[in-house]
């Protein structure tokens, strides 16, 4: 299963981050999550945590 996530957040530093992510889920036969991988723009995440706005 894949979920597309839209992020629009203001961090405590005041920096704003707008990004799109994909979450890739894998499940076992019982429906339990066995794996979760996320894909996004690492440069935007680094910039936002450094206090810079990233969109």
N, C-alpha and C positions, 0 to 999 in steps of 0.2 A: 504494500500500500504506500502511496506517496501523497503527502499533503504539501500544498503550496502555502507559505506563510508570508504575510505582509507585515513588516515591522516599521512602526513610526513611534519612536520613543525619545524622551528627553531624559538624559542621565543626570545624576546629582551634580555633576560639574556644570550643567547648563547646556552641554553639547547635545545636538539633535542628531539622531541616526534614522535614516529611512532606507530600508533594504528589503529584498525579497529573498526568502530561503526555501529550500526544499527539505522535507523530513522524509526519509525513506525507512519504513517500518518493515520488519520481518517477524513472523509469528510461528509458533510450533503448532502441532496438531490440536492442542487444547486451547488455542487462541491466546496463549501467553506471548508477550513480547520477548523475542530472542535477540533482537538487534535493532538499534536505532542509529542512523547516520544522518548528519545534517550537512547541508551544502549552502554556502553563502559567500559573500564578498569579505574576505579576511581583512583587506585593506581598510574597508569602511569600519569594521569592528575595532581595529587597532587605532584608527584616527579618532573614533568616538571615545574610546577609553583614554586617549591622550588629551581629551578636552576639546577636540576639533569637531565641528559639525560635518556630517558625512551624509550626502544624499545622492 
